[in-house]
């Protein structure tokens, strides 16, 4: 029902947005001048109208160059491995010197992997970078089957097998749990492609530690409430019609409801910048919201299993997590270096939730354990922005280099 209402609303507003876009393009014919105050206000209002919508396709990464030592290397995106629910995307550089292979594990939480564009851009300086490029569930035909928590773990193992022995993993946010589980499973079986290092950044390894508002929202209702109230069926004409999903627009609404004042103020600021002709400031806000308003749906089974197993029942830290019927034992990890990274001001994944991984890897030698608490950053700042580039990334790079 939610999905049908959303589609009806989107179709109803589409003509008005199209008219606003046409008016902007015809400003000369309509005698609207950007040099007058009234003209700038009219054009700014029209542009704000065109932006009042969500998109459901992945924005481009747009990474065309990376600074490698003393030159700019050309970067080409290519799909290294295609699976029904996600691609292994490779950022291939035109260089001859080998660099450590790094798999960036992107969240599957309502946004596309391009949310980690800044993470990838920084890593490309010194590494051969791949990323999990998850596909919008509404675009996956129903006959492709299910995709749940355990399937996510299987995908990580398959991606690492494709990369071959000696790769490193950098997991960001929600998939830190699956990345740690995949590493433990591979370690248990002495898998030759077990990662050399695993970096866990701002991930909910143990949500019992310093619970946040996000944790409390996940535990205030039983799992049946989530299934009844938040799951919808993909309608025609989308390729995944009939598939049960947690819609990305619902997740976005939940994110925005946590701090609505901030988003309102940002859009007021955008309008002022457009009127005042502050192109750089306006572009910065538009770039962020172009990404933020690009949403993807999660399969019903992945969403419900993640809520139940990670946020409500905490299967991993309590020793109850299983994979294909077998217990996941993190103490099996003895060769992979582990780095945990947390942000001092993180209000999504609080201090202590990620570093709890060190309690689980009980047989890993001390020199393979690392932790970094970054002062002055929130959740997003752990993997994007100036402090990520100048203070956190050097630590990540050092751990990777130490295992080469």
N, C-alpha and C positions, 0 to 999 in steps of 0.2 A: 504493500500500500504506500509506504513512504516513497518508494522509488517512482511510482506512477504519479504521485503528487508533485514530486520534484521535476519530473520530465514535463508535466503539464505546465508548471510555472516557468520552466526554461523556454518552452515553445511560445508561451504567451508573451514573454518579455523580449524574445529575439527580434521581432519587427521594430521595436522601439530602439534597440541597440543598433540595428542595421541603419535605421534612419539617422541616428546620431552620428554614426561613422560617415554616412553619405554627406551629411551637412558639413562635417569637418573638411572633407575632401572638396566640397563645393564652396568653401568660404569666400573665394573670389567672386563667384557668381552671385552669392548671397550678400555681397558687399559687407562682409565681416572682416574688420581689420585687426590684426594682432598688435597694432601700434597704439590703439586706444584702450583705456581702462575697461570700458564696456565690452569691447571686442574680445579682450583677453578673458574677461569673466565668462562671456558666452562660450568661447572655445574651451575653457577649462571645464565648464559645466558639461558640455557635450562629451569631452574626453572622459570625465568621471562616469558618465552614463554608459559609455562603451566598455568600461572596465568592471561594471557591476555584474560579473558572471564568473562561473567556474569553468575550468577546462579539464579534460579527461585523457589527454595524451601527454606523453613525456616531453617536456621541453628539451631542446638540444643542450648538450653539455657545453658546446661551443668552445672547447679547448683545442686550439689550433697550434699552439706553441708551448714549449716548456724550456725553461732556462737550465741547461745542463753544462756545468762547469763554466766555460767562458763563451758559450754560444747559445743561440735559440734553436732548439731542435723542433722540427715539424712533427705534429702529432696527428695520427689518423685513428679514428674509432673503427673497430671491427668486432663483429660477433665471433668470439672464439668457440663458443658452444651454445647451441640453442636447445632449450627444454621447454615444455609446454607453458610453465608458469614463470619462467625467468631465463634470461640470457646471461652468459658470462661475457662481459664486454671488456675488450682489451684496448688500452690507449697505446698504440704502437708508435714508437719514436724512431726517427731516421738516424739512429746512431749504431755504431758497431760494437762499442764496449758493452760487455754484459753487466747487468745490474740486478740486484736482488728482486725476485718476483714477489709482489705483494697483492694479496686478495683483500679488497675492501668489502666488508659485509655491510650492506646498507639495510636500514630498517624497513620492515614491511608494516607500516603503521599509518597508511592513508596518504602518504606523499611518495613521489618518485625518487629514484636514486640520485637525481640531479640536485637534491638537497645537499649532497656531499660534494658539490662541484669544487668548492674551495679546498676541501680535504684532499681530493684527487690532484688538483693543481699543485699543491704544495708537495705532495708525495712524489710527483713526477720528476722533481729535480734530481732525485737520487735512486729512484726505483722503477722497475718495470711493473706498471700498475694495471690491475684488473679490478672489476667491480661487479657485484651482483645486481643485475638490471631487472628488477621484478616487473612482471607484466600485469596490467590492470585486469583483475579477475572478470570484469564484465566483458572483456574482449577474448576470454578463453572459452571455447565451446564446451558445453556441458559434457560431451562425450570424452573430453580429456580426463575426466575423473576428478577425484578429490585432491586437495592440497592442504595438509594439516601441519601441525608442529613437527611431527616426525619426518614428513616429506621435506620440510625446510632443512632439517639436519642432513637428510640424504642428498639434497642438492649441494650443500656445502662440501660434503665428501666427494661428490662427483666433480665439482669444480676443482677441488684440490688434486684429484686424480688427473684431471686434464692438464693442470699446471705441472704435474710431475714432482718428484722429490725436491726438497729444499726450499719450498715456498714459505712465505710468512703471511699471517692473517692480522688484519686490523678491523675489529668489529665495533660498530658505533650504535649505542643506545640499545633498543629492545633486543636485537639478535645476539647480544653478548651471551645470553643464556644458551642459545643454539650453537654458537661458535665454541663455547666451552664444552658443551656436550659432544659435539662432533670431534673435537680434539681428544676428549677422554675415550670415546669409542675407538678412534683410530689408534690411540696409544695402547688400549687394551689388547688390540689385535696386532700390535707391532707393524702397523701399516707403513709401507715405505714412503707414503706421501703425507705422513703426519707433519704438521707445520713446524718449522724451526722455532718460530716465536709466535705468540698470540698476544695481541694488544686489545684489551677490553676498555672501551671508552664510554663512561657514563651509562652503564648498563645495569638493569635490575636483577643482579645475581641473587640478592636476598632482600626482599621488600619488607621484611620485619624490622630492618634497621632504619631508624629515623623516617617513619612513613611520611609521605608527602600528600598533598591534596589529590594527586593522581592515584596514589595507592588507596586512599580512603574512598574515592569514587568507585574503585574496582571492587571494594569489599562491602559496600553498603547495601548491595542487592545480591540475591542468590543468582547462580549462573542461568537459571531458567528465565529470570527477568530480562537478562541481556538477550537471550534467544527470542523471547516474545516481543520485546520492544525495539530492538536495534537491528534485527536481521530482516532483509527484504529480498525479493526475487527480481532478478534482472529482467526488464521488460523487452519486448520487441521494439526496435529492430537490431539490438546489439548482438554481436556474435555469441555472447555468453547467455543469451536469453534462457530463462528457466533455472539458471544457477542461483543458489542462495548465497547472499553476500552481506558483509557489513559495509555499507556504502561509504565512500570516501567523504561525501559531503556531510555525513553524520559525524564522522571523526573530526572534520574541520570545524564544525559547529561546536563540538566539545572543547577543542583547543581554544577557539576564540572566546568561549564563555568563561574561560579561566581568567582572562584579562581583557574584557571588552573595551575598557576605557583606552587602553594603549592603541588598539586598532582604530578606534574612532579618531583619536588624536592624530595618528599617522595619516589617515585619509584627509583630515582637515589640513594638515601640513602639506600634503600633496597638492591639494587645491590651491593653497596660498602660493606654493612654489610655481605652479603652472601660471597663475595670474601674474606673479612678479617676474616671470621669465627666468627663474633659477633652474636652468635645464639640468645641471649636474645633480642638484639635490632631488629634483623630481624624478630623475632617472634612477637614482639609488632606491627610492621607495618603490617605484614601479617594478624594478627588477626583483626586489624581495617578494612583492605580492604576486607577481607573475608566477613565481615558484610556489608560493604559499597556497595560491588558489588553483594549482594544478593537482588534482586529487585522483587517487586510484582506489578501487574497491578491494577488500580482502575477502577470501572465501570464508564462508560461515564456519567451517571446521577449524581453520587456522585461528580466526579471531576468538572463538569460544574456548579453544584449547589453551591459547595464550593467556587469556583472562583467568581461566580456572587454574592452570598449572603453574603460571609464573606469578600472578598478582594476588590470587586468592589462597591457593594451597601451598605455594612455594615448594614445589616438588624437588627442585635441584638442591637447595640448601638443607632440606630435611631428609635427603637420601631416598626419596620416593620416585624420582624421575626414572622412567624406563624408556627404552627405545626398541621397538619391535619385540616387546615382551622381555627384554633383558635389562637389568639394572645398569644405570649410568654411574660409573665409579670414577670420580675426578682424581682420586688418589693414584689412578693408573698413569697419570701424566708425570713422567720422570725425565723426559728429554727436551720438552718444549719450554723455552723461556716465556714467562708470563709477566706482562706489564699491565697494571690497572691504572686508569687515569680518571680523576674525579674533579669536578668544579666546585669551588668553595660556595658559590651562590646558586647551585643547581636546585631548582624547585620542582623538577620532574623526577630526577633520580638523585637522591640526596647523598651527602657524604657518608660513606660506610657501606652503601648498597653494592657498589662494584668491588671495592677492596675485600669484601666478604669472600671473594673467590679464593683468597689465600688460605682461608680456613679449610677449603675443600681439597686443595692440592697438597695434601699433608705429606706426601713423600717426595716432593720436588725439593731439590737441594737449594739452600739459601742463596747461592750466587746466581740462580736462575729466576729469582723472584724480584720484582721491581714494583714500586708504587710511586705515583706522582699526584700530589694534590695541588691544583692550580689555584692560586689566590685570585680573587677579583673577577671570576667568570661564572656565568650561568650555564645552563645546559648547552645552548647553541655555541657558546664561546669555547667549549672544550674541543670542538672539531672544526671551527671556522673562525676567521678573524685574526687580528694582530697577535693576540697572545697564543693562539694555536700555532701560528707561523714562527714566532720568535722564541717561545718558551716551552711549549708542549712538544712540537714537532722534533726539536733537537733530541729530546729524551727518547721518543719513538725511534728516530733514526739510529741513535746510539745502541739501543737494545737489538735492533735488527742487525746492525753491523757487528755486534759482539757475537752473533750466532753464525756469521758467515765464515 
